[in-house]
Amino acid sequence: MSRITETFNGLKAENKKALVAFITAGDPDLDTTKEIFKAIEAGGADIIELGVPFSDPLADGPVIQASAQRALKSGTTLKKIIKLVSEIRQTSQLPIVLMTSYNPVWAYGPEKFVADATKAGVDGMIVPDLPPEEAEEFEVDCKNNQLDLIYLLAPTSTHERVSWIGEKSRGFIYYVSLTGTTGMREGLAKGVAEKVKSIKSETTLPVLIGFGISNPENAKEAASISDGVIVGSAIVRLIEANPDSNERVNQVKDFVSQMKQALA
């Protein structure tokens, strides 16, 4: 059983919802990422997503795009991120998911990447631009290494695709709550509750809502209809807005704590 599944089992037993926190690895450098990781864990997040910076983002809004540029400027690479995970694993058992475009994985070598990531302590993968129709070989590598390959669904996903992704995804299903890019919004998009209910009728996996979750109020609303939420841009914005190390860590820790309390 993966660390991700163990986490969701524990939350379900306590009737709690999951908080997944996203940051871009290497923003503004990898030493800072290690500090922010500790702050997020101390704040009470259940899973952390480390975004792999890439020059040609697919679904990232301006906040995440800017963080990727800062990370690339500091020399962050996929190989260095895997090394960072291995260092974090010496002191933390918080589930770690890498979110990346497929291009860095292809350049690394998919089979070697899966082996190295698993050895370092990565628990799951989200690859938004890898459609399941073309992922069979990568899926097998992930499954053989007990690495959860997490697929996304969107408001435009058909009933047939919802059912198919429900069978193929591992760990949890990432529901993209709107037809747009990442970023902070005031409220949930229309129709989210109906779509999440439809997805949950097709799978036993946890269904988490991401994109646009940026404050305790809409986190609470989203968690009331799902198994948890994914928060990214709001945390990345705090990292960007606080150049002082101590203030940055405190701001992130406090925000994550507020979001987690909203899910209680």
N, C-alpha and C positions, 0 to 999 in steps of 0.2 A: 504494500500500500504506500502510495507516495505521501510526502509531507503535506502536499496540497489537500489530498483526500482526508488525511488524518485531521487537518485543521478544520475542514468543513464538518466532519463527523463530530468533532468536539463542540463546534458552534451549535450544531443542530441539537446536540444533547442538552445544551444550556439554553436553547431557544433564543440564540443570538444571531445577528446578521454580520456579514463579513465586510471589513474595510480593507480594500486594496489600494495601496498608495503607489503612484507612478512618479519616478524622477528620471531624468536623462543621465545616464552614466557619464561621468567626466565633466559635468556642468558645475562650476567652471573648470574643475580639474578632478582627478580621481581621488586625491586625498580628501577633498571636500565631500565627495560622494560617500566616502566611508564615514565621515562625521554625520552627514545627513541620514545615512542608513540607521545609525545608532539612535538619532533623534526620533526618526519615524517609528522604530521598534519601541522606544521608550514611551512614545505617544499612544501606543496601543494598536497599531495597524496589525492585521492578521496575515497579510501577504504583501510583498513588495514587488513591483514591476520595475526592472531596470531597462530603460530605453537605450537601444544601440544607436548612436548618432549616425545619420546618413545625409549625404548632400542633396538627395532628391526625394524628399518625404512624400508619402502617399496621402495620408489623412491628417497630418499634423497641422494645427492652426498656427498662428504667428508666434504664440508664446513658446510652444514646443519647438517650432522651427528655429527660433532664436537660441534656445538652449542647446540644440544640436550643433549649431554653428559655433557656440562657445566651446563645446566639448571637442569638436574637431580641431578648433584652433589650438587647444591645449595638447593635442597629439593623441587623443583617445582612439583606440582601435578595439576591434572585437577581441583580439588576443589579450590585450591589457585588461579588458573587462572580465574575461574569464579568470585571469590571474587575481583580479580584485575579489571576485566571488570566492575563490579558494582561500583568500586571506580572511574574508568575512566569516567564512564557515568555521574558522578556528574558535570563534566566540559566539556565534549565533546559529540558531536552528530555525529562524524565520523563513518560511517558504519564499523562494526567489524565482520569479518568472522573467525571462528575457523577452522583450518586444523588439522585433527587428524587421527591417525589409529583408527580402531573400538575397539581395545582391551581396551583402557582406558574408552571408552564410555560403553562398556559391563560391565566392572568392577564397574563403577559408578552406572549403572542401566540406560538403555536407556531412559525410560519414565521420571525418576527423573532428568536425565541429561538435557533433552530437556526443561523441566519445569524450572529448575534452571538457565540454560543458557539464556533462553528467559527473565526471570525475571531480570537477571543481566544486560541485554542489548545487548546480542549477536544477530546479524541479520542474519547470515548465517553459513552454515556448509559445509565443504569439507571433505569427508571421502574416500580417494583413494582406500582403500582395502574393501570397502563395495559395491559390485556389485548391480546394480539396481534390478537384479533378486531376490536378497535376502533382499531387503530394504523396502518391502511394509509396514511393521508395523512401521518402523522408519520414513518412508515418511509420514504416517498418523499423527504420533506424531508431526513431524515438521510442517506439514500443519496446524494442529489444533492450533498450538502455533505461527503461522505466522513466522516461522523460515525457511528461504530459504535453501533448500537442493540443492547444486550446484554439478552437475556431470561433469566428465572429458571426453573428447574425445581425441583420439590420431591419428597419421598418419595411424595406422593399423585398425581404426574403419571402419566397413563396411557401405555402404549406408543405410542399414536397421537400423543399430544401431545409426547412426547419426540422422535419422528421429525419432527414439524412444527416444533417450536422449533429443532431441529438445522438445519433448512433456513433458518429466518428470522433467527436470531441472527447477529450480526456481532462479530468480535473474540474473544469467548469466551462460554462458557455458565456462568452462576452457578448452582451447585447449592446450594440451601438444605438443609442436612443434617438438619434436624429440623422437626417440625410445631409450631413455637412462635415466639417472638420472639427478637431478637438478645440476646446475653448470654454471659457466661463459663460454660463447663461443664468438668467434670473430664475427660470423655472423649467419643469420638464416639458418636453414636446408633447403635443396632443397624440393620443392613441397608444402611449407607452404601456399603460396598465393592461389594455386588451391584448397587445402583442406579447407581453411577458406571460400573461395567463395562457395564451395559445402555445407558447414555447414550452412552458412548464408541463403542459398536458402531453407533450411529445417526448419528454426525457426525464430521467431521474437525477440528472446532473444539476448542481446548483446553477442558477442563472443570475448573473451579475449585470448591473446597468452601468455603463460608462458613457463618456462624452457629455459634457455640460454639467456635471455634478461639481458644484463649486462652493457650497456653503452648507451649514448644518441643517437648514430648513429643507432644501431640496434633497439632501442626502437622506433625511428621515422619511420624506415622501417616497423617494425611490425604493428605499429599503422595505417600506410597508407593502410593496407589491413584488418584491424580488428576494433573492437570498443575500444581497449585499450590493455594495457600490464600488466603483473604481474612480479615484480622484487623481487628476494629473495636473492640469494647467494651473489650478489654484496653488498647489505646492511649488511648482516650478516658478511661478510668479513671485512667491516669497523668497526663493533662492536668489532670483534676479534682483529683487528690490532691497536686499540686505547684504551689502558687501562686507560688513563686519562679521567675523566668524561666529563669535558668541551670540550676537543678536540673531544671526541667521538660524543657528541651531535652536535657539529658544523659540523663535517665531514658528519654525516648522513643527517642533514638538508640541507647542500649545495648540496649533491649528489641527494637527492630527488627533490630539486628545479631544478637542471639541467635536470633531467629526465622529469619532468613535462613540463618544457619549450620546450623540444624537441618534445613534443606531440602537441604543440600549432599550 
